Amino acid sequence: MGDRTLPFALPDLGEAEIRAVNEAIRSGWVSAGPLVREFEQRFAERCGPGVTAVALNSATAGLHLALEALSLPRGAEVLVPTWTFTATAEVVVHVGAIPVFVDVDPVTLNIDLADATRKVTARTAAVMPVHFAGQPVAAEALRTFARDHGLAVVEDAAHAFPAASAGVPVGGGDSAATVFSFYATKTITTGEGGMLVTRDPALAQRVRTMRLHGFDRDGFDRYRSTLPAWQYNVVEAGFKYNLTDPAAAMGLVQLDRAEAMRLRRAEIAARYRQAFTGLPIDLPQPAPETDLHSWHLFVVRLRPEAPVGRDGFIAELARLGVGCGVHFIPLHRHTYWQQRYALTDEMFPVASAEFPRVVSLPIFSAMDDAQVELVIRTVSKVLQ
């Protein structure tokens, strides 16, 4: 164990990223500057024509500002899957709205739109689907659901770059906003960071204003303009959510490598699916031919006939040098959400049944073949 344990995720960083960050620091732009602008422009291009991207210091910031820009009435309801990280729901509370928790599909663990339909009320204003593990929510079904109920859509795409549904990149559709994460373990990283993309110029401008204290000029404009830097106006009570140039420098290199890294994760996923056939686990399904899976996570589910339970399985793999994760403890099982909204397991039969058997195995693009074989060998040993 210890230093010999293979973690379930590591960032894929090399000399190109190190050089880019060093050059950014030497340039003198250590806050938001020209590289942030370039990162935004190039990321938007990857999502499709007509898309605007706004860089932020986290995906949580992006989700928060997306909801803030929608100007939801206080007490409005926002549909959120219980199968997600707490940030998806906490930002709803931060804008004075009420998260309404929804069960998930038993195959994909993405939001169950049938359960979401049952939970729509006259107060429901928005839905926040999560593209779990990099498998995109079906775009057409989501669009139809939102249109039928008059809801704004804010997509939590923290796991989903690059991914696509029905040939359209996640982030390239007509949702109000889509938000990506560049945290250290994500498919591309800036260390900490995120990106909001939208086709709505007014929403993009509102997010730009609110990410930096509600100024009417962002930091880069203040220092490149012929106007004095001190001449700015505060037009809103904003936040401090901007990305930095050194982070954007790393992101630009990662963006160039994004497809190659996705292909490596897909290769590892295919190897796992082949090797684990016949073991007492349910394997994640590949995306339909029309879709693109980012394979941010490889989540297996132990069957009742497995020789060890989920927690014992994780402990035994750790003892043998393979680290794992659990994604996610459903929100209805966390004290805050459970107590504040009187949530019970019975309200979420799929999530409650699946949680005790899910395990995230190591999958990251920097894994070498020997590490992949270590995972296969170890999982097979514990489960056979």
Order of alpha helices (4+ residues) and beta strands (2+ residues): alpha-alpha-beta-alpha-beta-alpha-beta-alpha-beta-alpha-beta-beta-beta-beta-beta-alpha-alpha-alpha-beta-beta-alpha-alpha-alpha-beta-alpha
